[in-house]
Amino acid sequence: MDYVAALDQAIARLHDEGRYRTFIDVERRKGQFPKAIWTRPDGSEKEITVWCGNDYLGMGQHPEVLAAMHEALDATGAGSGGTRNISGTTVYHKRLEAELADLHGKDAALVFSSAYIANDATLSTLRAIFPGLIIYSDVLNHASMIEGIRRGGGEKRIFRHNDLAHLRELLAKDDPAAPKLIAFESVYSMDGDFGPIKEVCDIAEEFGALTYLDEVHAVGMYGARGAGVAERDNQMHRVDIINATLGKAFGVFGGYIAASAKMIDAVRSYAPGFIFTTSLPPVVAAGAAASVRFLKGEGGRALREKHQTQAKILKMRLRGLGLPIIDNGSHIVPVHVGNPIHCKMISDMLLEDHGIYVQPINFPTVPRGTERLRFTPSPVHGAGEIDQLVKAMDTLWQVCALNRAEASA
């Protein structure tokens, strides 16, 4: 086989379909978020405004987070020194897990190197803990959940997105005695819609199933203390396993699960993705714990309120232009383009001509024909930045001769 030719063909296909991914060289500057510096391929620099980051609340720049990280760095150095069971467990890891367990009202929590790994490792490991486990998965679940379910082997059922009748139908067909688990999300990041947590928990109780909820795009953002949509809806106590991230609203890095002490102990003891992975550096664990603590309090509540206000303003302004936004009530603001080449073109023009950075979202992240720009406003995006974005979108929508449409839900 001509391996070089095969590589060329594979990459050429992505270019032809408008799906080739380009990494933009962006340098965040402390204290200036959402401003950043873009370094062009020719080495020249341009100040830009980041509109597609997942540091939803700007906590990656928060002084309390940075102070905690400086303290840990000075106290312990850079790395953790190994896996958790060998030499990689520190007081910083234990404090972080205690903060997370308290946040979600669970007995315990377990920190992983990312939320992707937490999903993959946990869902695949549950097959070993519960032989014969059948997993029922929402069709729009994140790739990490899909991978964990697939890699664990065993029976799985895919139910239509948020379709409770279809979920019930699938559960009713299976052996009542078989162990079951329903895996779903609280906020689906591409459309920004919510999972029906209460209704899923009702069905799970009826059929004796465990519940596994991904709150990655919700922690820090919803609920009285920022524990997520399950807290907001008073359903946290009914969810058996909660997965979330430390790298989005908390502004740092890593992922975790929170559950009963026995569930955490079992996953900790059986999951290869946890056992054989170097633990988070103490400096990262310290920063994450500080962020969680801050967002639990009054400062976090103020940030969440301001964030929701900014998201509502941006949606209203874009809808006023007749742009086809997808508004499902969350903080995520997708604008439907429907063509990967046009999507990349608008993204490039926003960056070069207007200093606005938003990455195109193309297949396979979203289905073909639903390509979009996904904006993530934050409390630190001011009126000036919103004005700049709205005017640029109005101009480029005309330049690219794209259809305007009523906002869709």
C-alpha positions in Angstrom: 0.0 0.0 0.0 1.2 3.5 -0.7 0.7 5.0 2.8 1.7 8.5 1.8 -0.9 8.6 -1.0 -3.5 7.3 1.4 -2.7 10.1 3.8 -2.9 12.6 1.0 -6.3 11.3 -0.1 -7.7 11.3 3.4 -6.6 14.9 4.0 -7.8 16.0 0.6 -11.3 14.7 1.3 -11.5 17.0 4.3 -10.4 20.0 2.2 -12.9 19.1 -0.6 -15.8 18.9 1.9 -14.8 22.1 3.7 -14.2 20.1 6.9 -10.4 20.5 7.3 -9.8 21.8 10.8 -7.4 24.7 11.2 -5.9 25.5 14.6 -5.8 29.2 15.3 -2.7 30.4 17.3 -4.4 32.3 20.1 -2.6 33.7 23.2 -4.9 34.6 26.1 -3.6 37.6 28.1 -4.1 37.5 31.9 -6.6 40.1 33.0 -7.8 40.9 29.5 -10.2 38.1 28.7 -12.1 37.9 26.3 -9.4 39.8 24.5 -6.5 37.7 23.1 -3.7 37.9 20.6 -3.9 36.0 17.3 -0.6 35.2 15.6 -1.2 34.8 11.8 0.8 32.3 9.8 3.1 35.1 8.6 4.0 35.9 12.2 2.1 39.2 12.4 -0.2 39.7 15.4 -3.8 41.0 15.8 -5.9 41.6 18.9 -9.1 39.6 18.8 -12.2 38.9 20.9 -12.8 35.3 21.7 -16.4 34.3 21.2 -16.2 30.5 21.2 -14.3 29.7 24.4 -15.7 27.3 27.0 -14.3 29.3 29.9 -17.9 30.5 30.3 -17.5 32.7 33.3 -13.9 33.8 32.9 -12.7 31.8 35.9 -9.5 31.0 34.2 -8.5 34.6 34.9 -10.0 34.9 38.4 -7.5 36.2 41.0 -8.6 33.6 43.7 -8.0 30.8 41.2 -4.6 32.2 40.2 -3.6 32.8 43.8 -4.4 29.2 44.7 -2.4 27.9 41.8 0.6 30.0 42.7 0.5 28.8 46.2 0.4 25.1 45.1 3.2 25.6 42.6 5.5 27.2 45.1 4.6 24.4 47.6 4.8 21.3 45.5 6.4 22.1 42.1 5.0 21.2 38.6 3.9 17.6 38.4 2.1 15.1 40.6 4.7 12.5 40.5 2.7 9.5 39.3 -0.7 7.8 39.3 -3.0 8.2 42.2 -2.2 4.8 43.6 1.5 5.1 43.4 2.6 8.6 44.3 0.1 11.0 42.7 -2.4 11.6 45.5 -1.9 14.8 47.4 -3.9 17.0 49.8 -4.9 19.1 46.9 -6.6 16.2 45.1 -8.4 15.2 48.3 -9.6 18.8 48.9 -10.8 19.0 45.3 -12.8 15.8 45.5 -14.3 16.9 48.8 -15.4 20.2 47.2 -16.9 18.4 44.3 -18.8 15.8 46.4 -20.2 18.7 48.5 -21.2 20.6 45.4 -23.3 17.8 44.1 -24.6 16.5 47.4 -22.9 13.1 47.0 -20.8 11.0 49.3 -17.7 11.1 47.1 -16.1 12.3 43.9 -13.3 11.0 41.7 -11.1 13.3 39.6 -9.8 12.3 36.1 -7.5 13.9 33.7 -10.5 15.1 31.6 -14.3 14.8 31.5 -13.8 12.8 28.2 -11.7 10.2 30.1 -14.1 10.3 33.1 -17.0 9.4 30.7 -15.1 6.8 28.7 -13.5 5.2 31.8 -16.6 5.1 33.9 -19.2 4.0 31.3 -16.9 1.2 30.0 -16.0 0.1 33.6 -19.6 -0.2 34.7 -19.9 -3.3 32.5 -17.4 -5.1 34.7 -19.1 -4.0 37.9 -22.6 -4.9 36.7 -22.5 -7.9 34.4 -25.1 -7.9 31.7 -25.7 -4.2 32.1 -27.8 -2.6 29.3 -27.1 1.0 28.6 -29.7 3.3 27.2 -28.1 6.3 25.5 -29.5 9.5 24.0 -28.6 9.7 20.3 -27.0 13.1 20.8 -24.8 12.1 23.7 -21.2 13.4 23.6 -18.5 11.3 21.7 -16.9 10.4 25.0 -20.1 8.8 26.3 -20.5 7.0 23.0 -16.9 5.7 23.1 -17.2 4.5 26.7 -20.5 2.6 26.0 -19.0 1.1 22.8 -15.7 0.1 24.4 -17.3 -1.6 27.4 -19.1 -4.0 25.1 -22.4 -5.5 26.0 -25.9 -4.5 25.1 -26.8 -0.9 24.3 -30.0 0.9 23.2 -30.0 4.3 21.5 -33.1 6.4 22.1 -34.2 9.4 20.0 -33.1 12.7 21.4 -35.1 13.6 24.5 -37.8 11.2 23.4 -39.2 9.8 26.6 -41.7 7.6 24.9 -39.0 5.9 22.8 -36.9 5.4 26.0 -39.8 3.8 27.8 -40.5 1.6 24.8 -36.9 0.3 24.7 -36.8 -0.3 28.5 -40.1 -2.2 28.4 -38.8 -4.6 25.7 -35.9 -5.8 27.8 -35.7 -8.3 30.6 -37.0 -6.7 33.8 -34.3 -8.4 35.8 -31.4 -7.1 33.7 -29.3 -4.3 35.2 -29.9 -1.0 33.3 -28.4 2.4 33.1 -29.8 5.5 31.3 -27.0 7.9 30.1 -27.9 11.4 29.0 -26.9 15.1 29.3 -28.3 18.1 31.1 -27.2 20.7 28.4 -26.5 19.5 24.8 -23.7 21.7 23.7 -24.4 22.0 20.0 -28.1 23.0 20.1 -28.0 24.3 23.7 -31.1 22.4 24.7 -31.8 20.7 28.1 -32.3 17.1 28.9 -35.5 16.2 30.8 -33.9 15.2 34.1 -37.0 14.7 36.2 -38.8 12.7 33.6 -35.8 10.5 32.9 -35.4 9.9 36.7 -39.1 9.0 36.9 -38.7 6.4 34.1 -35.5 5.1 35.7 -37.2 4.5 39.0 -40.1 2.8 37.3 -37.8 0.3 35.5 -35.1 0.0 38.2 -32.4 1.7 36.2 -29.4 3.7 37.3 -29.0 7.2 35.9 -25.8 8.7 34.5 -25.9 12.5 33.8 -23.3 14.5 32.0 -23.4 18.1 33.4 -20.2 19.2 31.5 -21.8 22.3 30.0 -23.9 23.1 33.1 -21.6 23.0 36.2 -20.8 26.4 37.5 -23.6 27.8 35.3 -26.9 26.7 36.8 -28.3 26.0 40.2 -28.0 28.0 43.5 -24.4 26.9 44.0 -23.5 26.1 40.4 -23.9 22.4 40.6 -25.8 22.3 37.3 -29.2 21.8 35.9 -30.0 18.9 38.2 -29.5 21.2 41.2 -31.6 23.9 39.5 -34.4 21.4 39.0 -34.1 19.8 42.5 -33.2 16.5 41.0 -29.6 16.0 42.1 -30.4 13.5 44.8 -32.1 11.3 42.1 -29.1 11.0 39.8 -26.8 8.1 40.6 -23.7 9.3 38.8 -22.9 12.8 37.7 -20.1 13.5 35.3 -18.7 17.0 34.7 -15.6 19.0 33.8 -13.2 21.4 35.5 -12.2 22.9 32.2 -15.2 24.9 31.2 -17.1 27.1 33.7 -14.5 26.3 36.4 -11.8 27.6 34.0 -9.1 25.1 34.8 -8.6 21.5 33.6 -9.7 18.0 34.3 -12.9 16.0 34.8 -14.7 14.1 37.5 -17.6 11.9 38.6 -19.7 12.3 41.8 -21.7 9.5 43.2 -22.2 7.3 46.3 -19.1 6.2 48.2 -19.5 2.6 47.0 -19.9 3.6 43.4 -16.8 5.8 43.5 -14.8 3.1 45.2 -15.8 0.6 42.6 -14.9 2.8 39.7 -11.7 3.9 41.4 -10.7 0.2 41.8 -11.7 -1.1 38.4 -11.3 1.7 35.8 -8.0 1.4 33.8 -8.5 5.0 32.6 -8.1 6.1 36.2 -5.7 3.5 37.6 -3.0 3.8 34.9 -3.1 7.6 34.3 -0.8 10.2 36.0 -2.9 12.4 38.3 -3.6 16.0 37.8 -0.7 18.3 38.8 -1.4 19.7 42.3 -1.3 23.2 40.9 -4.3 22.3 38.7 -6.2 20.6 41.5 -5.7 23.6 43.7 -6.9 26.1 41.1 -10.0 23.9 40.4 -10.9 23.6 44.0 -10.6 27.4 44.4 -12.9 27.9 41.4 -15.5 25.5 42.7 -15.5 27.1 46.2 -15.9 30.6 44.7 -18.7 29.7 42.3 -20.7 28.1 45.2 -21.0 31.4 46.9 -22.4 34.9 46.3 -19.7 35.8 43.8 -20.7 32.8 41.7 -24.4 33.7 41.8 -23.6 37.2 40.6 -21.6 35.8 37.7 -24.3 33.4 36.7 -26.9 36.1 36.7 -24.8 38.4 34.5 -23.9 35.5 32.2 -27.6 34.7 31.5 -28.3 38.3 30.9 -25.5 38.6 28.3 -26.7 35.4 26.6 -30.3 36.8 26.4 -29.1 40.1 25.0 -27.0 38.4 22.3 -29.9 36.2 21.3 -32.2 39.1 21.1 -29.8 41.2 19.0 -29.1 38.4 16.5 -32.8 37.5 16.3 -33.6 41.1 15.6 -31.4 40.8 12.5 -33.4 37.8 11.3 -30.5 35.5 11.7 -31.3 31.8 12.1 -30.3 31.3 15.7 -31.1 28.1 17.6 -32.6 29.2 21.0 -33.3 26.4 23.4 -33.1 28.6 26.5 -29.5 27.9 27.6 -26.4 30.1 27.5 -25.2 28.6 24.2 -26.0 30.7 21.0 -25.7 28.7 17.8 -26.3 30.4 14.4 -27.3 28.0 11.7 -25.3 28.2 8.4 -26.0 24.8 6.9 -22.9 24.6 4.6 -19.4 23.8 5.8 -17.6 26.0 3.2 -19.8 29.0 4.0 -19.4 28.3 7.7 -15.6 28.4 7.4 -15.7 31.4 5.1 -17.7 33.5 7.7 -15.5 32.3 10.5 -12.3 33.4 8.5 -13.8 36.8 7.6 -14.9 37.5 11.2 -11.4 36.8 12.4 -9.4 38.6 9.7 -11.7 41.6 9.0 -13.4 42.1 12.4 -11.1 40.6 15.0 -13.8 38.2 16.1 -12.8 34.6 16.8 -15.5 31.9 16.5 -14.7 28.5 15.1 -17.0 26.8 12.6 -18.8 23.7 13.8 -18.9 21.1 11.1 -19.5 17.3 10.6 -18.9 15.0 12.4 -19.5 17.3 15.5 -22.9 18.1 14.0 -24.9 16.4 11.2 -24.2 17.4 7.6 -26.4 20.3 6.6 -26.6 21.7 10.2 -23.1 23.4 10.2 -23.1 26.4 12.5 -21.2 29.1 14.3 -21.5 28.6 18.1 -21.2 31.7 20.2 -20.6 31.5 23.9 -21.1 34.9 25.5 -19.7 35.4 29.0 -20.1 37.9 31.8 -17.0 39.7 30.6 -18.3 40.3 27.1 -19.4 43.9 27.4 -21.8 46.0 25.4 -19.0 47.1 23.0 -18.1 43.5 22.1 -21.7 42.5 21.6 -22.2 45.6 19.3 -19.1 44.7 17.3 -20.2 41.1 16.9 -23.8 42.0 15.8 -22.7 44.5 13.3 -20.1 42.1 11.8 -22.7 39.3 11.5 -25.1 41.6 9.8 -22.5 42.7 7.3 -21.2 39.2 6.5 -24.6 37.7 6.2 -25.2 40.1 3.4 -21.8 39.6 1.8 -22.2 35.9 1.8 -25.7 36.1 0.5 -27.1 33.8 3.1 -30.8 33.5 3.8 -32.2 35.2 6.8 -34.9 33.4 8.8 -36.9 33.5 11.9 -35.1 32.3 14.9 -35.7 28.6 15.5 -36.2 26.7 18.7 
